[in-house]
Each structure stands twice: as structure tokens, then as C-alpha cells.
């Protein structure tokens, strides 16, 4: 069965990916249902239960379907997913700089996104969107409520490492490879996947910053042809968020806080603009370095 659908059309391969994701979601939901049947904590689940459920969701619903799609749709699944050797320290250093430099722009975009309001005629939709946002925030707050080194490490593994690994294998791996077969312009593919990447999280008031993050990760993959580089960048971005959520003092830092205070908007916009220019310079360095290689 390896590579059985390698020569089929893009629509067939997209159908295979959707079928694998659907099967993974059903199987993962059944596993979670069975697990929750043995561990009943009505309305007050321990943090480790939430972490384990998140981990199982990442593995069964995203990672395994992505790997299985690559195995079915290519004679070389590793190449299909852009699996190469671990990048050198210099490349990782440049990527680390770009993650840090894009953070202010992401925070500013997040603030602006939160100010968007739908027309009065769409008030029920906006209420539902805000309710979804509050549920996500509540879950994140609960998972990061416990203080200490071990809870922090567990959250870094579940919310940063595995989230980055699984989502990049799906979006910048399997989906990117399939769409590149039919869409010639790589920028179109990168931004289309960035939109899908953001929309699938169902956090509408974080849509714009997550879309920008997805595009950034897409360009890292396209230029380097190495999935480990966007995984590393995604992990760093998530790790910064986990660290901020886990520490009360960091939550007050405007560069890491989930919400930007209106009084900070002026000077923060200037810092974000300067940081974005430096970010563009670092990305140009990554681009020219990979082009030369």
C-alpha cells in the first residue's frame, strides 16, 4: 500500500488526507471517551487529565493521519513531509531571532484583532465566537494554573512540543506537499494554508496573528525544505506563550501578555515596527543562506 496513491490526482490525495483526519478524529474521540469513562471528574478534571487528553488528541487526530497520508501518497514519505537532517546551530540561531522579533507584531495584531466587532445583525454569531474564545482561554488557564517545574515541563511537552510537531506535519508537511502539486505559485500555497491553519483553531479573535504565524512558518519550510525548522520555530513560539501563562509576573509583560493594555499601544506600535524591520532582515538572511546552499 506504500505510495499506492502517489500518481493519483491532487483531489484524490486531498480526499485521502481528509479521510485519514476523519478516521483519526473518530478513533481519538473513542479513546478519549473510554479514558474519561475510567477517570470521571465531573467538572473538575485534574490538570494531568487535561494534558493527557490534549496529547492524545494531537497524536491520534493530527500526527498519525499526517504520517499515514504521506505513506499512502508517496513512494518516499520522508521527502513528502520534508524530513531532513537536524539543522545546524547557525540556522537555529537565526530562527530563534525571528521568533523573538516577530512576537511584538503578533501581539499588536492580536490586540487589533480583538477590537473587531461584527454588525448588530450578526450579534448571535459574535456571541458564539466570544464564547468559543472564552472556553479556550479557560482550558489554557486551567492547564497552566499549577505552579512548579514539573507542571511547566509537562505543559511545554504537550502544548508546545507536540502541538508544534503535529501541526507542522499536517499543515507544512502533508497539506503543503499536496497543494504544491496543483498550485504553481508558492506564495498562494503558503498563505492559503496559513488561512486554513488559523481557521481550524476556531479562535476567531486570534485569527489574524495566527494567520501571520502560519505564513511565517510556511516561508521557513519553502526556503529551507526542512520540516524541522518550522517545527523548531513553532515550538519556541508556543513555549513563550506557555511560559507567560505559567508565570504571573510574565503575564504583565506587554511583549508576552495575551492582552495589550490600551495605554501601551503607542510606544508598543513603534517597538513592533522596528522589530518587524529587524525580523525582515533576519528572514532575508535565512532566505539568502538557503538559496546559496
N, C-alpha and C positions, 0 to 999 in steps of 0.2 A: 504493500500500500504506500510505501515511501515514494513521494513525488508523483502519485497517481494523477493528481490534478494540475501538474506543472504546466502542461501545454493547453489547459483549458482557458476560457475567456476570463477577463477580469471580473465579470459579473458572477461567474461560477465561483471564482475564488472568494469574492466578497460574500457570496451565499454560504460558502464553507466556513468562513470566519464567523458570520452571524450565527450559523447553526452550532458551531463549537461554543460560542459565547452563551447561547441559549441553553445548551446542554450543561455547560459549566455552572450557569446560574441555578438551574433546576437541581443539579446534584449538590451544589454548595448549600442551597436552601434546605434540602433534605438533611444534610449532615448537621447544619446549624439547628434544625428543628429537633433532630434526635438528641443532639447535645444539650439543648435547652430543656428537653424533657427530663434529663437526668439531673440537671442543675437548675432548679426552679428558685429564682429570687425575684418574686413579684415586685416590680417597680423599684428594686434596689439591688441591681446586679453588682457584684464586686468588680473592681477595675480589671482584674485578671481575666474575668469572663468577657468583658468588652474587648480586651486586647486579643484574646484568642479568637473571638468571633470575627474581628477585623482581619486577623491573619488568615483565617480560613476563607474569608471572602476574597482576599487578594489572590490566594493560591488557586482555589477552585474556579472562581468566576473570571479571572483575568489571565493568570500566568499559564495554567495548563491549556486553556483554549488557544492561547497565542502560540505555544510550543507545538501543539497538535496541528494547528493550521500550517505552520512552517514545515512540518514533517510531511503533510499531505500535498502541499502546493509547491514543493521544491525538491529537486534531487540533492540540493545542498542546503539543508535547513539552517546551518550556521551562517552561511552567506546571506540567506533570505532575511535573517534577523540582524545582519551586520555585526555578527560576533567576531571580534578580532582580539589580538593580544591586549593586555592591560596597557593603557597609555603611559608615556614616560612622565617623570616628575615635572618637567618644564611645562608640558601641556596641562597637567592638572593644576599647576600654579596659575596659569593664565585663566583657566576655567573658574578657579576659586575667586580670582579678582573680578571676573564678570558677574558672578553670582552676588558678590558683595556690592558691586557698583550698580547693578540693576535694581537692588532692593528698594532704594528710595523712590524710584519711578514706579515700581509696583505698588508701594504703599500709597503714593499720591493718586495713582489710577484707581486703587481700591476705594479711597476716600471719595473721589469724584463719582465712582460707580454707585456708592451708597446714597448719593444725593439724588439719583434719578427717581422720578415718580411717574407712574402711569396716569393717563387721563381718568377723570372721575368715573367714566363709563366702564372702566376696567378695574374698578376698586376691588371686586371679589378676587380677581386674578392676582392683584398686588398683595392682598391679604394672605392668599395661599403661598405666594412666593416668600413673603416675610416669615410665615410660619415654618416653611421648609428651612429657611436660613437659621431660625432660632433652634430648630431641632438639631441641626448640625453643630451649632455653637454649644448647645447643651451637652451633646455627646463628647465633644472635644474637651469641654471644661471638666467633665466627669473623669475622663481618662487621664487628664493632667492634674487632677486635684491632689493626688497623693504626692508628698514630697519625699525626697531621698534619692540616693544614687540608683538603686535597683529599679524603682518605677520609671525613672528618667531613661535608663538604658533600655528597658522594655518598650517604652514609647518610641525611642529612636529606632529600634528594630522594626516595630510594627508600623508606625506612622510615617517614618522617614525612609528606612532602607527598603522594606518590602513594598511600600507604596510606589517608590521610585522605580524599583526593579520591574514590578509587574506592569505598571502603566507605560513605561518606556518600551517594554517588549511588545505591548499591544499597539500603541499609537505610533511610536517612531520606529518600530520593528515591522510587525506583520502588516499593519494598515498602510504604512508608508511604502513598503515594497509592492503591495498590490496596486495602489493608486498610481505609482510611478510608471506602471506598465501602460497606462492609458492616457495619463495627463502629462504632456511633454514638459510644460513649464514647471520647474521645481518649486518656485515661489508660490504658485497656485496650490500645489500639494501641501506645502508647509503650512500655509495659512488656513486652508480648508481643514486640515487635521487639527490645527490649533483651535478652530471654532468647535469642532466635534469634541475635542479634549475638554474644553471648558464647559460646553453644554451638558455633557454626560455627567458632570458632577452635581448638576441640579442646584447649584448655588448661584442664583441669578444676580445677587448683589455683589458677587465676586467674579462675574463673567469676564469683564474686560481685563483685569490683571491676570487672570488665569489664561486667557487667550494670548496675551503678550508673552507670558511664561512659556506657553506651548510653542509659539513661533520661535522664541529664542532656543528652545531645546531642539526644534526641527532644524534650524540652521546649523547647530552644532553637529547633528547627525549627518546632514547633507555635505558639509565641508569635510568632516573627518572620516566618514564612512565607518564609524566605530561606535556601537551602541553603548559601550561602557562610559563614554564621555558624557552624553546627556543623562545617563543614569547617575553618574557622579554629581553633575550639576543639580539634578532634581533632588538627590539625597541631601545635598548641602542646603538647598532652599527649604526643604521640609524640616531639616534638623534645626535651622534657625528659628522656624516657627514653633517647633516643639519646645525648644529652649525658652523662648519668650513666654509661651503659655504655661510653662512649668515654674517660672520664677516671677514672683510678684513685682520685684524691682524692675525686671526687664520689660514687664508689661507696660510700664510707664514710659519706656524709651520710645520716642516717636519713630525711630528707624525700624523698630521691631514690633511695635504695638499693632494690634488688629485694627484699631480706630485712631485716626489722626485728629487731634484737637483743632478746632477752627482757628484758634489763636496762633497756632504753629504754621498755618497754611502758607503765609507769605514767605518767611525765610526758608521753610522746607521746600517750597517750589524752586527757589534759587539753588539750593543744595541738590535737589533732584535733577535739575537741568545740567549743572556742572558734572554731576556723577554720571549722567546719561552720555555726555560727550566723552568722558573718560572710558565709559563702557564701550562706546562705538570704536574708540581707538584700540582697546583690547580685543574686540571682536575682529577688527581688521588685521590685527597681528595673528590671531588664530587662523583667519582665512588665508592670509599670505603664506603662513607657515605650512598649512596643509596643502595649498596649491603647489608650493615649491617641492614638497615631498612627493 
